[in-house]
Amino acid sequence: MNLSQPGIIALAPVDGVTDAAFRQMTDEIGKPDVMYTEFVTTEGLFRGRETLLHALDKHKTKTPIIAQFFGPHPKFYRYAFFVAAELGYAGIDVNMGCPDTNIVKKGGGAALLLDLPRAKEIIKVLLESRIEWKNGKRLVDTDLPENMQQKVISMCHSREGGNPVSNQADLPISVKTRIGYHSTQVNEVIPFLIDAGVDRIALHGRTFDARYSGRADWTEIAKANEFTKGTDVSLWGNGDVNSISDAEDKMKTYGVDGVLIARAAFGNPWIFKEYQPTFEERKKAMLYHAQLFLQYRPDLDLRPMRKHLSWYCKGMEGSARLRDHLMKVSTLEDLKKILESV
Ligand SMILES: Cc1cc2nc3c(=O)[nH]c(=O)nc-3n(C[C@H](O)[C@H](O)[C@H](O)COP(=O)(O)O)c2cc1C
């Protein structure tokens, strides 16, 4: 899949949701054109926090996956680039839209909308890293802590023949952002990002102030898209898309090259092929997702899966009691028993 073509449908990055197991489910059942990881702190990589690398674990697939990172310090993005490239990711994305207070008050996520020189520095570090990668520099040539280097290299060799080191010399550098901080800034931010040298912009049609409330403003997204005309930069829109036909309508109406879907894909990997699963298919998916989760995270139990199990019940008749039971699940045995009883 050439991601510079128009018509792209993507699974959006969602912290705490689009982990390796969720992506494998979505890929196997729905087959979006591309998927994003959850965001990963760039500074955490530098601090040697190995558990962060779980977010970058991945199954072997031909579906491109973009690794997303956040953080205010440009210098740490060099590690992000080399880790993602080594793991065979199809692109590196900078989070410039997260409204989380802890992230914003340190100057990352949406705060970058108010500090464009810093955003420019981040993009510059990524563009420089890409040249270094092209010239043969590898993760082992960086000063990322030894334990992180070893862990990344072991991840490359661990899963079904491993994740090939990226053979794409020109890994796309992208940004996912919002239409503005307090109010729309597309007239300023979009030309700025194009000029800074990004290959792609994913734009959520809400401001930081709006967080996730109200409706995404697709006219602002269309306005942003106008700036990319005549450039090599693609623009993907995001916000409130709830089906593939809706995504296709949005691409046609607002002219964007692609669309990202986040919340409508929770518990619904079938959305990407516009399929309504049966009750039995949902049950099978819950069990398979839980098994995958434990394969990726043998150190955990199924508590983090409870939200997913509850989402799979959306639209299932008489699901309230089933949900109550699922919210107490910790082991596969618990889950199997509950699913067998309905
Ligand atoms: C719980 C939650 C976590 C999110 N985490 C991320 C993230 O890690 N990176 C990111 O760029 N956006 C993140 N987002 C924003 C989504 O990618 C998306 O922009 C937003 O939900 C709007 O799309 P939707 O209407 O399809 O849900 C998150 C959203 C939610 C609800």
The ligand as an SDF file (V2000), in Angstrom:
LIG
                    3D

 31 33  0  0  0  0  0  0  0  0999 V2000
   -8.5780    7.4700   25.1400 C   0  0  0  0  0  0  0  0  0  0  0  0
   -7.9530    8.1820   23.9870 C   0  0  0  0  0  0  0  0  0  0  0  0
   -6.5670    8.1090   23.8040 C   0  0  0  0  0  0  0  0  0  0  0  0
   -5.9520    8.7520   22.7300 C   0  0  0  0  0  0  0  0  0  0  0  0
   -4.6040    8.6130   22.5400 N   0  0  0  0  0  0  0  0  0  0  0  0
   -4.0120    9.2250   21.4730 C   0  0  0  0  0  0  0  0  0  0  0  0
   -2.6220    9.0540   21.2080 C   0  0  0  0  0  0  0  0  0  0  0  0
   -1.9020    8.2990   21.8930 O   0  0  0  0  0  0  0  0  0  0  0  0
   -2.0950    9.7450   20.1630 N   0  0  0  0  0  0  0  0  0  0  0  0
   -2.8620   10.5630   19.3580 C   0  0  0  0  0  0  0  0  0  0  0  0
   -2.3410   11.1720   18.4330 O   0  0  0  0  0  0  0  0  0  0  0  0
   -4.1840   10.6970   19.5620 N   0  0  0  0  0  0  0  0  0  0  0  0
   -4.7720   10.0420   20.5810 C   0  0  0  0  0  0  0  0  0  0  0  0
   -6.1210   10.1460   20.7470 N   0  0  0  0  0  0  0  0  0  0  0  0
   -6.9180   10.9170   19.7650 C   0  0  0  0  0  0  0  0  0  0  0  0
   -7.4440   10.0090   18.6440 C   0  0  0  0  0  0  0  0  0  0  0  0
   -6.4110    9.4920   17.8490 O   0  0  0  0  0  0  0  0  0  0  0  0
   -8.4030   10.8030   17.7260 C   0  0  0  0  0  0  0  0  0  0  0  0
   -7.7050   11.9160   17.2500 O   0  0  0  0  0  0  0  0  0  0  0  0
   -9.6730   11.2840   18.4310 C   0  0  0  0  0  0  0  0  0  0  0  0
  -10.2220   10.2750   19.2670 O   0  0  0  0  0  0  0  0  0  0  0  0
  -10.7300   11.7250   17.4220 C   0  0  0  0  0  0  0  0  0  0  0  0
  -11.0240   10.6640   16.5360 O   0  0  0  0  0  0  0  0  0  0  0  0
  -12.3930    9.7870   16.6670 P   0  0  0  0  0  0  0  0  0  0  0  0
  -13.5390   10.7660   16.6230 O   0  0  0  0  0  0  0  0  0  0  0  0
  -12.3720    8.8570   15.4790 O   0  0  0  0  0  0  0  0  0  0  0  0
  -12.3470    9.0890   17.9680 O   0  0  0  0  0  0  0  0  0  0  0  0
   -6.7500    9.5040   21.8160 C   0  0  0  0  0  0  0  0  0  0  0  0
   -8.1340    9.5460   21.9890 C   0  0  0  0  0  0  0  0  0  0  0  0
   -8.7480    8.9000   23.0410 C   0  0  0  0  0  0  0  0  0  0  0  0
  -10.2360    8.9610   23.1800 C   0  0  0  0  0  0  0  0  0  0  0  0
  1  2  1  0
  2  3  1  0
  2 30  2  0
  3  4  2  0
  4  5  1  0
  4 28  1  0
  5  6  2  0
  6  7  1  0
  6 13  1  0
  7  8  2  0
  7  9  1  0
  9 10  1  0
 10 11  2  0
 10 12  1  0
 12 13  2  0
 13 14  1  0
 14 15  1  0
 14 28  1  0
 15 16  1  0
 16 17  1  0
 16 18  1  0
 18 19  1  0
 18 20  1  0
 20 21  1  0
 20 22  1  0
 22 23  1  0
 23 24  1  0
 24 25  2  0
 24 26  1  0
 24 27  1  0
 28 29  2  0
 29 30  1  0
 30 31  1  0
M  END
$$$$
